[in-house]
Amino acid sequence: MLVLIAGIIMVQTGFATFADDEPRVGLYIGGIFTIIGGIFSTVGGIVFLNFDSLKKNIFRTVGKIADAVEEERIQEKK
């Protein structure tokens, strides 16, 4: 949430003084990217923390991949 607030402040600051000055335009564009990143972080955090079945499936899949990689390494050594 703090990232979203920081992005909104950056956009407001950049938009309020939208001129040909490079720092202000960069601040405006950086604020937009900050908001987008904050949205992805917020949605990702909600998914990771609240959906237990999804977490279990992800950990199970990652575990299977790790086991498969380990088995392949053992077979390559033989």
PyMOL commands that set and color helices and strands:
alter all, ss='L'
color gray80, all
select helices_A, chain A and resi 2-16+22-50+52-77
alter helices_A, ss='H'
color red, helices_A
deselect
rebuild
show_as cartoon
